[in-house]
Amino acid sequence: MKKIEAIIQPFKLDEVKEALKAIGIDGMTISDVRGHGRQKGHKEVYRGQEYNVDLLPKIKLEMVVPGDRYEEVVRALSAAARTGKIGDGKIFVYDVAEAVRIRNDDRGDAAL
């Protein structure tokens, strides 16, 4: 099993969810997060005062998928989230040792 974490632009969330649903991935956790990478934020002017906005709003998606499907998920997620501009985000893939469904103690892929 693999855990996939993706940091994406907020306006791409619906597109990404639809792309994942199209390949049969329904279970995910979505969080509003803030951060920056190479883009380092931007400058804004408020009431005549200039200030740096260095923590930009992003969306973090987390999902655990069977090990043999993670490449397909990464491809779909990446294609749906891509704008081709700086700040599109990142995808991280981790190994998952075990998954347990609390309701009935299903384990492994059955718990997904």
Summary of the structure (lengths in Angstrom):
residues: 112
radius of gyration: 16.9
end to end distance: 9.4
largest distance: 59.0
contacts: 283
relative contact order: 0.31
helix: 26%
strand: 38%
